[in-house]
Amino acid sequence: PKIWKIDLAAINGFENNVNLDSFRKGDYSLEEDFTFTLSPSITNTLSYSLSYFLRNTHYAEQKDNDTFNNGAGVTLRWKPTKKIRWDVVSYEYELNQYPKNEASTFKDNRIMTKLRHTINQNFYHEISYAASLRYYTKRKMRQDPTGTRVPHPETLREDQRHTLSYTTGGALHWKFLEGVNWKVKQDFYTHWSNESYQD
């Protein structure tokens, strides 16, 4: 079986509130993606995968939101039966750069585990847990309005997030909907930041 895969994509879209603020200014964007994945087997039921990705996003007017992302990941996967797949542990590292707005550039470290049960060709469900730690490379931590936290002037912002997710999905095999895939996902998370405005 083929153990490597390359994915290329170009996506054009419009966002009606790029900065997620009360001004609600929209803009057109163009995203270019490249992903390389290597997935060799260790045994009949155990495998691992190595991946690397690049993502470049341009906005027509709001150039401060242009991003250049690249990252890598590794996953250990166990598949004891045809219907059960467990990503025992995954680790991902991502560098998200904002060329026109360096204060928003961050490094993200994420560890995750995911269990999927395929019921039949039309339906699957899965549960996953992820913990992430994000470091901003230049953004300083701000003092909160109450004055209870007085950061050192050189303290950089850090964010931590724990996410529990449940997903159901599958493929449709009804006449004119043949080949259409669907997915519904629900996330539950807690977030902590030394930036009190984000805690």
N, C-alpha and C positions, 0 to 999 in steps of 0.2 A: 504493500500500500504506500501511497505517496506520503512522505513525512514532512513536507514543507509546503507553504502556501504564501502567496503574495496578493495583497488586496490593494487596489488603487481606486480612489473615488474623488469626484469633484462635485460639490454641493453649492447651489446658489439659493439664497433665501432672503426673507425680509423679517426683521424683528421689530415689533411695535413699541418696545421699551428697552432699548439696549442697555441702559444704565440702571434699570430697575428702580427708578426714582419717580417723584411726582411730576416731573416735566414730561414724562412719557414720550420721549423723542425716538422715532423709529429710524431704521437705516437698512440698506441692502448689504448683504455680505456674500463673500465667496470663500468656500472652505476647500482645501486640497489635502487629501489623506493618503498616507502610505503605511502599510503594515506588513511586516515579515514575521511568519510564525514557523518554528521548527518543532515537530512533535514526534520524537522517536519513542519506541516501546522498550520497556525494560523486561517485562514478562507478558504473558497473554492478557493479564488483567491490570498491569501497572505500567504507567507511562508518565512522561513529563513533557512540558512544552516550554520553549524559550521564545520570547517575542520582543519585537522592537517596533516603535511607531513614530511617525512624524505627522504633525498636523499644522497647517498654516492657514490662518483666517484673516481676511482683509475686509474692512468696512469702507463703504464709498465715501462717507463724510466723517464719521467719528473715529478718527485714526488712533485715538488713545486706547481703543478697545482691540486693535489689531493684536493677534497673538501668534507666537511660534512655539509649539509644544513638541517635545520629544521625550520618550521614555522607554523603559524596558521592564519585562516581567518574567517570572518563572513560576510554573505550577506543577505540583505533583498530583497525578490523577489516578484514582483506583476505580475500576469498572468490574465488579464481581459478577454481574449478570448483564444481559442485554438491556434491561430496563432500569438499572441502578447505576448512576455515575456520581462519584464523589470527588470533587476537587479538594483533596485533603488539606492542602495549604497552598496559597498563592501569595506572591510578593510582587508589588509593582512600585517602580520609582518613576516620577514624572517631574520634568522641569518645564514650567509654564512661564514663558517669557512674554513681556509686553514691551516691545521695542520703543514705543513712543511714551510709555508710562512706567518707568522702571520701578516705581514704588509698589506696583501691583504684582511684580514678578515673584513667584514662589516655587518652592520645592515640596513635593508631596510624596510621602512614604505610606504605603497601604498594604496591610496584610488581611487575607480573607480566606474563608472556607465556604464551600457551597455543595449542597446535596440535591441531586435531581432524580425524580422518579418519572419515567416515561410510561404512561398507562397504556396507550395505543398510538397508532399513527396520527391520530387527530388531537391528542391531548397529553400534556405533561405538566408537572408542577415542581417547584423547587424552593428551597429555603437557603438563605445565605446570611453570613455575618461578616462585617468588615470593620476594621479599626484603622483610622488614618491619622497621620501627624503631618501638619503643614507648617513649613517655615517660610516666612517672607524674607527676602534677601536684603531689602533696604527699608521697608516700611517700619517705622518706629511705633511702639505701643503708646497710646494716648492715655492721659489721666481721665478717670471717670468723673462725671459731674459732681458727685458727692464728696470727692477728695479722699475717699477711703483707700484708694490705691494710688500711690505716687510712684510711678515707675522711674527707673534710672533713665536719663536722657538717651542712652544708647541701646536700651532694651528693644529688641526686634519682636514683632508680633508673631505669636504661635497659635495655631488652632488644633484642637483634637476633636475627632468625631467617631462615634460608635453607631453603626447602622445594622439593623436587622431587617431583612427583606423577604417577602413572599411573592412568588411569581407563578402565574398560570399562563399557558399558551399552547399553541399547536398550529395545525394546518387545516384549511377547509378543503373539502373534496365534494362540493356541491356544484354541479353544472357550471354556471357562469362565474362562480367563485373558486374554481379549481386552482390550486396552487397558491392561494392567498394565505399568508401567515398572520397570526394574531397573538397579542401578548398583553396581559394586565399585570401590573406590578404595584405593590404597596410597601412603602418604606416607613420604618419607625426608627428614629435616631435621637441621640443626645449630642449636644455640641458644647464644647468648652473653649474659651479663648482668653488669653491674658489681655486682650483688647476688650475692655468691659462693654463697649458698645455692641459687641458681637456675642457676648456670653449668654 
